Amino acid sequence: MNERKQPSQSDESMSSVAARPEKPGPGLNRDIQTKIGQQLRAVYDDIVDQGVPDRFVELLRDLDREAFKMEPGDKDSAE
């Protein structure tokens, strides 16, 4: 009465498919990649041109000072 069902070949193949990740399909072609790059540059060019705000520069300098044990009056040569 308690017969165990032997897995069929289709049961085995389904479990092995579920365990393996599928291969990705073909990627974006060169033209699409170029268009995406152009659009991203157009959106972010203004942000890049703004530079780093002075307050962030001060915070980074403070962090560097702590990391390198510099004196508070010292200025780094990056200015």
Secondary structure, DSSP 4 states (H G I P E B T S, - for coil): --PPPPPPHHHHHHHHHHHSPPPP-----HHHHHHHHHHHHHHHHHHHHH---HHHHHHHHHHHHHHHT--TT---TT-
